[in-house]
Amino acid sequence: MEPVRLSMVSMNSALGDAEGNLSRMLALCDSAVSGGADIVCFPELCLSGYSMPGSADAVMSIDSPAVGAVVDKSRESGVCICFGFVDHGPSIAQAVVEGGRVLGVYRKTHLGEREAGVMVSGDRLDVIRTSKAVLGVQICWEAHFPEISCTYALKGADIILMPFASNLGGERRRSSWDRILPARAYDNTVYVGACNGYGPTGSGTELGGGAIIYDARGNKLAEDFSGECIVTADLDPEPLEVIRAEGYVSMKDVYFLDKRRPEIYFR
């Protein structure tokens, strides 16, 4: 991993308004780039808009013009962009693009109750290698499944990006993230960034907003719950390199993954 300036974006998206959502995304991306961002992450289904079951009808392929415009923005701006859309399936997808190329597409593997009846789950947990860091993507309530974070860390992830589309906002959103996300970061020695969609989607669904970033020790680096926002933090590779180094011994900073005994775990 190289030094990374990470921006997590909370934004409003309207269901079925890909053109309007794209325009808002590109403007927010420009703002993040102006702030020196290397990686910019947008919420779950930010391009398609989130509302169940309606989102199942807002399918756009990876080759669609709207997705292509984000790919082009990654080339023009020099920034790595992680963003959500409804892929064929239909699946809840989160693409990572950089330098005018699609580096990877994650399809949500653990669907929420309202999603399970209309969406198709993915079946792979692949890390995505960017020019500066190795990423894992863990979408919304998947944050409650520690096995996902552990799998990404074992595969070499430096940063786990967690895009949300949740109605929890304000102090309830902060409290939920503060309970679970520091553990995902600390136990796996990874940086964690989360961002939530914000405001009404135009279909009866209203999302709570918020964005937050934690370091690999589970300490909070930045947060904002004021509405549509960009939260940015500088991520230092040194703590990851030190804690993960072979032979490193410290009671303060433990690389727990090195101490696992998978042969005795439940299968």
C-alpha positions as CSV (number, residue, x, y, z in Angstrom):
1,M,0.0,0.0,0.0
2,E,1.1,3.6,-0.8
3,P,-0.1,6.6,1.2
4,V,-3.8,7.2,0.2
5,R,-6.1,10.1,0.6
6,L,-9.6,8.4,0.9
7,S,-12.9,10.3,0.4
8,M,-16.2,8.7,1.4
9,V,-19.2,10.4,-0.1
10,S,-22.8,10.6,1.3
11,M,-25.2,11.7,-1.4
12,N,-28.8,11.7,-2.5
13,S,-29.9,9.6,-5.4
14,A,-33.3,9.2,-7.0
15,L,-34.6,5.9,-8.1
16,G,-34.5,5.6,-11.9
17,D,-32.9,9.0,-12.5
18,A,-29.5,7.8,-13.7
19,E,-28.8,11.0,-15.5
20,G,-29.4,13.2,-12.4
21,N,-27.6,10.8,-10.1
22,L,-24.6,10.7,-12.5
23,S,-24.5,14.5,-12.6
24,R,-24.5,14.7,-8.8
25,M,-21.8,12.0,-8.6
26,L,-19.5,13.7,-11.0
27,A,-19.8,17.1,-9.2
28,L,-19.1,15.5,-5.9
29,C,-16.2,13.6,-7.4
30,D,-14.7,16.9,-8.7
31,S,-15.0,18.3,-5.2
32,A,-13.1,15.3,-3.7
33,V,-10.5,15.5,-6.4
34,S,-10.0,19.2,-5.6
35,G,-9.3,18.1,-2.0
36,G,-6.6,15.8,-3.2
37,A,-8.5,12.5,-3.1
38,D,-6.8,9.3,-4.5
39,I,-9.8,7.0,-3.9
40,V,-13.5,8.2,-3.8
41,C,-16.2,5.9,-2.7
42,F,-20.0,6.5,-3.3
43,P,-23.0,4.8,-1.5
44,E,-24.7,1.6,-2.4
45,L,-26.7,1.9,-5.7
46,C,-25.8,5.6,-5.9
47,L,-26.1,5.6,-9.7
48,S,-29.4,3.6,-10.0
49,G,-31.1,4.8,-6.8
50,Y,-32.0,2.5,-3.9
51,S,-35.6,1.4,-3.1
52,M,-36.9,-2.1,-2.8
53,P,-38.4,-3.7,-4.8
54,G,-38.2,-0.8,-7.3
55,S,-34.4,-0.9,-7.8
56,A,-34.7,-4.4,-9.4
57,D,-36.2,-2.6,-12.5
58,A,-33.3,0.0,-12.7
59,V,-30.8,-2.4,-14.3
60,M,-27.9,-0.9,-16.2
61,S,-25.0,-3.0,-17.5
62,I,-21.3,-2.3,-16.9
63,D,-21.3,-1.2,-20.5
64,S,-24.1,1.4,-20.1
65,P,-23.5,5.1,-20.9
66,A,-23.9,6.1,-17.3
67,V,-21.3,3.6,-16.0
68,G,-19.1,4.6,-18.9
69,A,-19.2,8.2,-17.9
70,V,-17.9,7.3,-14.4
71,V,-15.1,5.2,-16.0
72,D,-14.2,8.2,-18.2
73,K,-14.1,10.5,-15.1
74,S,-11.6,8.1,-13.5
75,R,-9.3,8.6,-16.5
76,E,-9.8,12.4,-16.8
77,S,-9.3,13.0,-13.0
78,G,-6.7,10.4,-12.2
79,V,-8.8,9.2,-9.2
80,C,-10.0,5.7,-8.3
81,I,-13.8,5.6,-8.0
82,C,-16.0,3.1,-6.2
83,F,-19.7,3.3,-7.0
84,G,-22.9,1.3,-6.9
85,F,-25.5,0.4,-9.6
86,V,-27.9,-2.4,-10.4
87,D,-26.2,-4.9,-12.6
88,H,-27.8,-7.6,-14.7
89,G,-29.2,-10.4,-12.6
90,P,-30.4,-8.1,-11.1
91,S,-27.6,-7.8,-8.7
92,I,-26.5,-5.0,-6.3
93,A,-23.1,-4.2,-7.7
94,Q,-20.2,-1.9,-6.7
95,A,-17.6,-1.2,-9.3
96,V,-14.1,0.0,-8.8
97,V,-12.7,2.0,-11.8
98,E,-9.3,3.8,-12.3
99,G,-7.4,5.2,-15.2
100,G,-10.4,4.6,-17.6
101,R,-10.6,0.9,-16.7
102,V,-12.9,-1.3,-14.7
103,L,-10.7,-2.9,-12.1
104,G,-13.4,-5.1,-10.6
105,V,-17.1,-5.4,-9.8
106,Y,-18.3,-6.8,-6.5
107,R,-21.8,-8.2,-6.4
108,K,-23.5,-8.2,-2.9
109,T,-23.3,-11.7,-1.5
110,H,-25.4,-11.2,1.6
111,L,-28.8,-9.7,0.7
112,G,-31.1,-7.9,3.2
113,E,-34.6,-9.2,3.7
114,R,-36.3,-6.8,1.3
115,E,-33.5,-7.4,-1.3
116,A,-33.5,-11.2,-1.2
117,G,-36.8,-11.6,-3.0
118,V,-35.9,-9.4,-5.9
119,M,-32.1,-9.4,-6.2
120,V,-29.6,-12.2,-7.1
121,S,-26.7,-12.6,-4.6
122,G,-23.1,-12.7,-5.7
123,D,-20.9,-15.6,-4.7
124,R,-17.3,-14.2,-4.7
125,L,-15.2,-12.2,-2.3
126,D,-12.4,-11.0,-4.5
127,V,-10.1,-8.2,-3.5
128,I,-9.5,-5.4,-6.1
129,R,-6.0,-4.1,-6.7
130,T,-5.7,-0.4,-7.5
131,S,-2.5,1.6,-8.1
132,K,-2.2,2.6,-4.4
133,A,-4.0,-0.1,-2.3
134,V,-5.8,-3.4,-2.3
135,L,-9.5,-3.0,-1.7
136,G,-12.3,-5.1,-0.4
137,V,-16.0,-4.1,-0.8
138,Q,-18.5,-5.0,1.9
139,I,-22.0,-3.5,1.2
140,C,-24.4,-2.2,3.9
141,W,-25.6,-4.9,6.3
142,E,-22.7,-7.1,5.2
143,A,-20.8,-5.1,7.7
144,H,-22.4,-7.4,10.3
145,F,-20.6,-10.4,8.9
146,P,-17.1,-10.5,10.3
147,E,-16.1,-13.4,8.0
148,I,-16.3,-11.1,5.0
149,S,-13.8,-8.6,6.4
150,C,-11.5,-11.5,7.6
151,T,-11.6,-13.1,4.1
152,Y,-10.6,-9.8,2.4
153,A,-7.8,-9.2,4.9
154,L,-6.5,-12.7,4.4
155,K,-6.5,-12.0,0.7
156,G,-4.3,-8.9,1.2
157,A,-6.8,-6.0,1.5
158,D,-5.5,-2.8,2.9
159,I,-8.8,-0.9,2.9
160,I,-12.4,-2.2,3.2
161,L,-14.9,0.1,1.6
162,M,-18.5,-0.2,3.0
163,P,-21.1,1.6,1.0
164,F,-24.6,1.7,2.6
165,A,-28.2,2.5,1.7
166,S,-29.7,2.6,5.1
167,N,-32.6,4.6,6.7
168,L,-30.6,5.0,9.9
169,G,-29.2,8.5,10.2
170,G,-27.6,10.9,12.7
171,E,-26.8,9.5,16.1
172,R,-28.4,6.2,15.4
173,R,-26.2,5.7,12.3
174,R,-23.1,6.8,14.2
175,S,-23.8,4.5,17.1
176,S,-24.3,1.5,14.9
177,W,-21.1,2.1,13.0
178,D,-19.1,2.8,16.2
179,R,-20.3,-0.6,17.6
180,I,-19.2,-2.7,14.6
181,L,-16.8,-1.0,12.2
182,P,-13.9,-0.4,14.6
183,A,-13.8,-4.1,15.3
184,R,-13.7,-4.9,11.6
185,A,-10.7,-2.6,11.3
186,Y,-8.8,-3.6,14.4
187,D,-9.3,-7.3,14.3
188,N,-8.1,-7.5,10.6
189,T,-5.5,-4.7,10.6
190,V,-7.3,-2.8,7.7
191,Y,-8.6,0.7,7.2
192,V,-12.4,0.9,7.0
193,G,-14.4,3.6,5.3
194,A,-18.3,3.7,5.2
195,C,-20.7,6.0,3.5
196,N,-24.5,6.0,3.4
197,G,-27.0,7.3,0.9
198,Y,-28.9,10.5,2.0
199,G,-32.4,11.8,1.7
200,P,-35.5,10.7,-0.2
201,T,-35.1,8.5,-3.2
202,G,-38.4,9.5,-4.7
203,S,-40.1,6.2,-4.1
204,G,-41.1,6.4,-0.4
205,T,-37.6,5.4,0.8
206,E,-35.5,7.9,2.8
207,L,-31.9,7.2,3.6
208,G,-30.1,8.5,6.7
209,G,-26.7,9.7,5.4
210,G,-23.4,9.8,7.1
211,A,-19.8,9.0,6.2
212,I,-16.9,7.8,8.4
213,I,-13.3,6.5,8.3
214,Y,-11.4,4.3,10.8
215,D,-7.7,3.5,11.0
216,A,-6.3,0.0,11.3
217,R,-6.4,0.2,15.1
218,G,-10.1,1.0,15.1
219,N,-9.6,4.7,15.8
220,K,-11.9,7.2,14.1
221,L,-10.1,9.5,11.6
222,A,-13.1,11.5,10.3
223,E,-16.9,11.6,10.3
224,D,-19.8,13.7,9.1
225,F,-23.5,13.2,9.7
226,S,-24.8,16.6,8.5
227,G,-26.3,15.5,5.2
228,E,-24.8,15.2,1.8
229,C,-21.1,15.4,2.5
230,I,-17.5,14.3,1.7
231,V,-15.4,12.8,4.5
232,T,-11.6,12.6,3.8
233,A,-8.7,11.1,5.6
234,D,-5.0,10.4,4.9
235,L,-4.2,6.7,5.3
236,D,-0.7,5.8,6.2
237,P,0.7,2.4,5.1
238,E,3.3,2.2,7.9
239,P,1.0,0.8,10.6
240,L,-0.2,-2.0,8.3
241,E,3.4,-2.8,7.3
242,V,4.7,-2.8,10.9
243,I,1.8,-4.9,12.5
244,R,1.7,-7.4,9.6
245,A,5.5,-7.9,9.5
246,E,6.7,-11.4,10.1
247,G,8.3,-11.7,13.5
248,Y,6.7,-8.5,14.9
249,V,5.8,-8.9,18.5
250,S,3.8,-6.4,20.5
251,M,1.0,-6.6,23.1
252,K,-0.2,-3.2,22.0
253,D,-0.6,-4.0,18.3
254,V,-1.3,-7.7,17.5
255,Y,-1.8,-9.1,14.0
256,F,-4.6,-11.4,15.0
257,L,-5.0,-13.1,11.6
258,D,-1.5,-14.6,12.0
259,K,-2.7,-16.3,15.2
260,R,-5.8,-18.0,13.8
261,R,-6.4,-21.7,14.1
262,P,-8.8,-22.5,11.2
263,E,-8.4,-26.2,11.7
264,I,-10.6,-26.1,14.8
265,Y,-13.2,-23.6,13.6
266,F,-16.8,-24.7,12.8
267,R,-17.2,-25.6,9.1
